[in-house]
Amino acid sequence: MTYYCNFATVQADLRSGAVTCRQLVDHYLARIDEHQHLNVFTEVYADGARTQADAVDQKLASGTAGRLAGMVIGIKDVLSYKDHGLRAGSRILDKFTAQFTATAIQRLLDDDVIIIGRQNCDEFAMGSSNENSAFGPVRNAADPSRVPGGSSGGSAVAVQAGLCLASIGSDTGGSVRQPAAFCGVVGLKPTYGRISRWGLIAYASSFDCIGPIANTVEDAALLLEIMAGPDDFDSTVSSQPVQAYSQEQLPNRPLRIAYLRDGVESPGIDASIREATQRKLDDLRAAGHTVEPVDLSLLQYLLPTYYILTTAEASSNLSRFDGVRYGYRSQSDASDVSTLDLLSLYKKSRTEGFGAEVRRRILLGTFALSASYYDAYYTKAQQVRRLIRQETERVFEHYDFLLSPTTPTPAFKLGEKTGDPLQMYLADIFTVQANVVGYPAISIPNGSDGDLPIGIQLMAPPFAEGALVALAKEMQKA
């Protein structure tokens, strides 16, 4: 069967009768079986996907199919899909079944998308390498000894390896864009509040965004277009009108594009990424656009601000996982009823159920929120967040876009950074700004370092996703 890289080709073959949705699903199921060594899917919905495919085939025959008829996707294991397992890559949600479907996922289903399974991820979306999952690490299809990035690593590899046409992930500090860069695919993080978070397991509520991963900018834009919009279940979602992102065009004028000077000149940037980024800047200049360097005076405070605030929010959000109402419950004291007091149950269930990285972040967040240190850490980080937003706003007063590498290095080896959390966190140095300020950003492929993909990132002002994907499309074609 044809190896499909974009939805337009799938639609054309469906119209001509060259393929059916059922054949597409069987094709992807066979590829998933062949690529089990990559550890991408934690659960495959073989029977359900076939049933969905048959129903969509009938709709296509009757002319009543939705815009996504024939698109086979996977969903990250932090998105709720009714009557299906939901684990967030964690032992703490052992045997938990979702009680409702996330708004974003329901909108895709309403337009006849076919969901083939749930995808492995860092536990509770906390990680930059997909090595923190209770299901084991995901492997990069370009080189199985390398990480795929995180936390949506399984979602990125699924697209990279052709195990589905697109994936839906989540992005709290780069978790859609960073793995997209490591895997040579497109990852789109929308403006905060553009897509409802109803049904997304919360990591850090003021940072979390749902975003698509695809082979092409057009497919990512189409998925965003369908998922976006108001939702009565989420008070933080925007009521601004949703544009036809997949049809947006650039203005008929030269663009003003800023690039992060440290993304090109810093000695900490891998030489191959520095050179690939410089080539793209030269191409943009040759196309007639104004391309100028900018410095962010608060760049060194991005990661500290991000990690103080996200761990504080995680400390609060993850308190609901206590081993009492659902999920994993410690059995270590079952033989001695006298020791089974409630506090002991909480402690043991959470210690045994959460992985090391999640425990680390809960402890950091609890410390930052403690009475003695609240003003020194949490309050100060909120103040710095405001200053970072103000500095970013000043940049966009003069420029249409901000460009940078997506990551400072290509994909690193499995286990290479697990012993040094700080080095792991630095993998997000260019992606966290968009989450701290709530702006939209996209990572697109930008060549490779030998066999390892490289990504480049574009950021735009709030709710300028149309212009963002329009420029990304031009750059991807080039």
C-alpha positions in Angstrom: 0.0 0.0 0.0 1.0 3.6 -0.6 3.0 5.2 2.2 0.9 8.2 2.9 2.6 11.4 4.1 -0.3 13.9 3.8 -4.1 13.8 4.1 -4.7 15.3 0.7 -3.3 12.1 -0.9 -5.4 9.9 1.3 -8.6 11.9 0.4 -7.7 11.6 -3.3 -7.3 7.9 -3.1 -10.5 7.5 -1.1 -12.4 9.5 -3.8 -11.0 7.4 -6.6 -11.6 4.1 -4.9 -8.0 3.2 -4.8 -8.2 2.6 -1.0 -10.8 2.3 1.7 -10.7 3.4 5.3 -10.7 -0.3 6.4 -7.7 -1.0 4.2 -5.9 2.1 5.7 -6.6 0.9 9.2 -5.3 -2.6 8.4 -2.2 -1.1 6.8 -1.4 0.9 9.9 -2.1 -2.0 12.3 0.3 -4.1 10.3 3.0 -1.3 10.6 2.4 -1.0 14.3 2.9 -4.7 14.7 6.2 -4.5 12.7 7.5 -1.6 14.8 6.8 -2.8 18.3 10.5 -2.4 19.1 9.9 1.4 19.1 7.4 1.1 22.0 5.1 3.7 20.6 1.6 2.5 21.5 0.6 1.5 25.0 -2.8 0.3 23.7 -3.9 -0.4 20.1 -7.7 -0.1 19.4 -7.6 -2.7 16.6 -11.3 -3.7 16.7 -12.6 -0.2 17.5 -10.6 1.3 14.7 -11.9 -1.2 12.2 -15.4 -0.5 13.3 -14.9 3.2 13.0 -13.4 2.7 9.5 -16.3 0.6 8.3 -18.7 3.4 9.5 -16.7 6.1 7.8 -16.6 4.0 4.5 -20.4 4.0 4.6 -20.5 7.7 5.1 -18.2 8.3 2.2 -20.4 6.1 0.0 -23.5 8.1 1.0 -21.7 11.5 0.8 -22.2 12.4 4.5 -18.6 12.0 5.7 -16.9 14.7 7.7 -13.7 16.7 6.8 -11.4 14.2 8.5 -12.8 11.0 6.9 -9.9 8.7 6.3 -7.5 10.3 8.7 -6.1 7.7 11.1 -4.6 9.3 14.2 -3.2 8.3 17.6 -3.7 10.2 20.9 -1.3 10.8 23.6 -1.9 9.0 26.9 -3.0 12.1 28.7 -6.2 12.7 26.7 -9.5 11.3 27.8 -11.4 9.0 25.4 -14.5 7.5 26.9 -14.5 3.8 27.8 -10.8 3.5 26.9 -7.8 3.2 29.3 -6.1 6.4 30.5 -2.8 6.1 32.3 -0.7 9.3 31.6 2.3 7.0 31.4 2.0 6.3 35.1 1.4 3.4 37.5 -0.7 5.6 39.7 -3.6 5.3 37.1 -3.4 1.6 36.8 -6.5 0.1 35.3 -8.3 3.5 35.1 -10.9 3.9 32.4 -11.9 7.3 31.0 -15.4 8.4 31.9 -15.8 11.0 29.1 -14.1 12.1 25.9 -12.0 15.3 25.8 -13.6 18.1 23.9 -10.7 18.3 21.4 -10.9 14.6 20.7 -14.7 14.6 20.4 -14.5 17.4 17.8 -12.2 15.2 15.7 -14.5 12.2 16.1 -17.4 14.3 15.0 -15.6 15.0 11.8 -14.9 11.3 11.3 -11.3 10.9 12.3 -10.3 7.3 13.1 -8.4 6.7 16.4 -6.1 3.7 16.2 -4.6 3.8 19.8 -3.1 5.7 22.7 0.6 6.6 22.6 3.3 6.3 25.1 4.6 9.5 26.8 6.6 10.7 29.7 4.7 10.2 33.0 2.1 13.0 33.4 3.9 14.7 30.5 6.9 15.5 32.6 10.1 14.9 30.6 12.1 15.8 27.5 13.1 12.3 26.3 10.1 9.9 26.8 12.3 7.9 29.3 10.0 8.6 32.3 7.1 6.4 31.3 5.9 3.5 33.4 5.6 1.6 30.0 9.3 2.1 29.2 11.1 4.5 26.8 10.0 5.2 23.3 12.8 4.9 20.7 13.5 7.2 17.8 12.7 5.6 14.4 15.7 7.3 12.8 18.0 5.6 15.3 16.5 3.4 18.0 19.5 4.1 20.3 18.3 7.7 20.5 15.5 9.3 22.4 12.4 10.7 20.4 12.1 13.7 22.7 9.3 14.3 25.1 6.9 14.3 26.5 4.9 13.5 23.3 7.6 11.1 22.1 5.3 8.3 21.2 3.0 10.6 19.3 6.0 12.0 17.2 7.5 8.6 16.5 4.1 7.3 15.4 4.0 9.9 12.6 7.7 9.6 11.9 7.5 5.8 11.4 4.2 5.9 9.5 2.1 4.1 12.2 -0.7 6.7 11.8 -1.1 9.8 9.7 -1.1 12.3 12.6 -1.1 12.4 16.4 -2.6 14.6 19.1 -0.2 15.5 21.9 0.1 18.1 24.6 2.6 20.9 25.0 3.5 22.4 28.4 7.0 23.5 27.7 7.7 22.2 24.2 6.3 18.7 24.5 4.8 18.7 21.0 7.6 20.8 19.3 10.7 19.2 20.8 9.9 15.6 19.8 8.7 16.8 16.4 12.1 18.3 15.9 13.9 15.1 17.1 11.7 13.0 14.7 11.6 15.2 11.6 7.9 16.0 11.7 5.7 19.1 12.3 4.6 20.0 15.8 2.2 22.9 16.5 1.5 24.5 19.8 -1.5 26.9 19.6 -2.1 30.1 21.6 -3.0 29.3 25.3 -6.8 28.9 25.4 -7.2 28.3 21.6 -8.1 24.6 22.2 -10.2 23.5 25.2 -8.2 21.6 27.9 -11.3 19.7 29.0 -10.3 16.1 29.1 -6.6 16.7 29.2 -4.9 15.4 32.4 -3.5 18.5 34.0 0.3 18.9 34.5 0.5 22.7 34.8 -2.8 24.3 34.1 -1.6 27.8 33.0 0.9 26.3 30.6 -0.8 23.2 29.1 -1.9 23.2 25.5 -3.2 20.4 23.2 -1.5 20.4 19.8 -1.2 18.3 16.7 1.8 16.4 15.2 1.8 15.6 11.5 4.0 15.2 8.5 2.8 18.5 6.9 1.9 21.9 8.1 -1.4 21.7 6.2 -2.5 18.6 8.1 -1.5 20.1 11.5 -3.4 23.3 10.6 -6.5 21.4 9.6 -6.5 19.5 12.9 -6.1 22.7 14.9 -8.9 24.3 12.9 -11.3 21.5 13.9 -10.2 21.3 17.6 -10.1 25.0 18.3 -13.0 27.1 19.6 -15.1 27.9 22.7 -16.1 25.2 25.1 -18.6 25.5 28.0 -16.5 23.0 30.0 -13.3 25.1 30.0 -13.5 28.7 31.4 -10.0 29.4 30.1 -10.7 28.8 26.5 -10.9 31.7 24.1 -14.1 32.8 22.4 -12.3 34.4 19.5 -13.4 33.2 16.1 -11.6 30.2 14.6 -9.9 30.9 11.2 -9.6 28.5 8.3 -6.0 28.0 9.3 -5.3 25.4 6.6 -6.3 28.0 3.9 -4.4 31.1 5.3 -2.0 33.0 3.1 0.8 35.3 3.9 0.3 39.1 3.4 1.5 40.4 0.1 4.5 42.2 1.5 8.0 41.4 2.9 7.9 40.0 6.4 9.9 41.2 9.4 11.4 38.2 11.0 13.5 38.3 14.2 15.8 35.5 15.1 17.2 34.7 18.5 20.8 35.6 18.4 21.7 33.0 21.0 20.1 30.3 18.8 22.8 30.9 16.1 25.8 32.3 17.9 25.8 30.5 21.3 28.7 28.0 21.7 26.2 25.7 23.4 24.3 25.1 20.1 25.3 22.0 18.1 27.3 23.0 15.0 24.9 21.2 12.6 21.9 23.0 14.1 23.7 26.4 14.0 24.5 25.9 10.3 21.1 24.6 9.4 19.4 27.6 11.1 21.8 30.0 9.4 21.0 28.5 6.0 17.3 29.1 6.7 17.9 32.7 7.7 19.8 33.2 4.4 16.9 31.7 2.4 14.4 34.1 4.1 16.6 37.1 3.3 17.0 35.9 -0.3 13.2 35.8 -0.5 13.0 39.5 0.3 12.2 39.4 4.0 13.8 41.5 6.7 15.7 39.1 9.0 17.4 40.6 12.1 18.8 39.3 15.3 17.3 40.1 18.7 18.5 39.4 22.2 16.2 38.4 25.1 17.7 39.9 28.3 15.7 37.5 30.4 16.6 34.3 28.4 18.6 32.9 31.4 15.5 33.1 33.6 13.2 31.3 31.2 13.9 27.8 32.5 14.0 28.7 36.2 10.7 30.6 35.9 9.1 27.7 33.9 10.2 25.0 36.3 9.2 26.8 39.5 5.7 27.6 38.2 5.0 24.3 36.5 6.2 22.2 39.5 4.1 24.3 41.8 1.0 23.8 39.7 1.9 20.1 39.3 2.1 19.8 43.1 -1.5 21.0 43.3 -2.9 19.2 40.3 -1.4 15.8 41.2 -2.7 15.8 44.8 -5.9 14.2 43.5 -4.0 10.9 42.8 -4.2 9.5 46.3 -4.9 5.8 45.9 -8.4 6.1 47.4 -10.9 7.0 44.6 -9.3 5.4 41.6 -6.1 4.1 40.2 -3.2 2.4 42.0 -3.5 1.6 45.7 -0.6 0.3 47.8 -1.1 -3.2 49.1 2.1 -3.3 51.1 0.3 -3.2 54.5 -2.7 -5.4 53.6 -1.5 -8.1 55.9 -1.4 -5.8 58.9 -4.7 -4.0 59.2 -3.5 -2.1 62.3 -1.0 -0.1 60.1 -3.6 0.8 57.4 -4.3 4.4 58.5 -5.3 6.9 55.8 -2.0 8.9 55.9 0.0 5.8 55.4 -2.1 4.7 52.5 -1.6 8.1 50.8 2.1 8.0 51.3 2.7 4.5 50.2 0.3 4.7 47.2 1.9 7.9 45.9 5.5 6.8 46.5 4.9 3.5 44.7 2.6 4.8 42.0 4.6 7.9 40.9 7.9 7.6 39.1 11.1 9.3 40.2 10.8 12.4 37.9 7.2 13.1 38.9 8.1 12.7 42.6 11.0 15.1 42.1 8.7 17.7 40.5 6.0 17.4 43.2 8.6 17.9 45.9 10.1 20.9 44.1 6.6 22.4 43.6 5.6 21.8 47.2 8.8 23.4 48.4 8.2 26.5 46.2 4.6 26.8 47.6 5.6 26.3 51.2 4.9 29.2 53.6 8.5 30.0 54.2 9.5 30.1 50.5 6.3 31.2 48.7 7.4 34.8 48.1 11.0 33.9 47.4 10.2 31.4 44.7 6.6 31.3 43.5 5.8 35.0 43.7 9.1 36.0 42.3 8.6 33.5 39.4 5.2 35.0 38.6 6.8 38.5 38.5 9.5 37.3 36.2 6.9 35.6 34.0 5.2 39.0 33.6 8.5 40.6 32.6 9.2 37.9 30.1 5.8 38.5 28.5 6.4 42.2 28.4 9.8 41.7 26.7 8.2 39.3 24.2 5.4 41.8 23.4 8.1 44.4 22.7 9.7 42.1 20.2 6.4 41.6 18.4 5.8 45.4 18.2 8.5 45.4 15.6 8.5 41.9 14.0 5.9 39.5 12.6 7.7 36.3 13.8 10.4 35.1 16.1 12.6 32.3 14.8 15.0 30.0 16.6 16.2 26.4 16.6 13.7 24.1 18.2 16.4 22.4 20.2 20.1 23.1 20.9 21.1 19.6 19.8 19.8 16.7 17.8 18.3 13.7 19.6 20.6 12.4 22.3 21.3 8.8 23.2 18.9 6.9 25.6 20.2 7.2 29.1 22.7 9.9 28.2 21.1 12.6 30.4 18.9 10.7 32.9 21.5 11.1 35.6 21.6 14.9 35.2 18.2 16.5 35.4 19.6 20.0 34.6 21.1 18.9 31.3 17.8 17.2 30.4 15.8 20.4 31.2 18.2 22.5 29.0 16.8 20.6 26.0 13.7 22.8 26.3 15.6 26.1 26.4 14.1 27.4 23.1 10.6 26.0 23.5 9.5 27.1 27.0 9.2 30.8 26.1 6.0 30.2 24.0 4.4 28.4 27.0 5.6 31.0 29.6 4.0 33.8 27.5 1.1 31.8 26.0 2.0 32.5 22.3 1.6 30.1 19.4 4.7 28.3 18.0 5.5 25.6 15.4 8.4 23.3 14.8 9.1 22.2 11.2 11.8 19.9 9.8 15.1 21.7 8.9 17.3 19.1 7.4 19.3 16.6 9.3 22.6 15.9 11.1 23.6 12.8 9.2 20.7 10.5 10.1 19.2 12.6 12.9 16.5 15.2 12.1 16.8 18.9 13.0 13.9 21.3 13.6 13.4 25.0 13.4 10.8 26.9 15.4 8.6 29.9 14.5 6.7 31.9 17.1 3.9 34.4 16.4 1.7 36.8 18.4 -1.4 35.4 20.2 -4.1 34.0 17.9 -1.9 34.6 14.8 -1.9 30.9 14.0 -3.1 31.6 10.5 0.0 33.6 9.6 2.2 31.2 11.5 1.1 28.2 9.5 1.2 30.2 6.3 4.9 31.0 6.7 5.7 27.5 8.0 4.1 26.0 4.8 6.3 28.2 2.6 9.4 27.3 4.6 8.5 23.6 4.5 8.0 23.7 0.7 11.4 25.4 0.3 
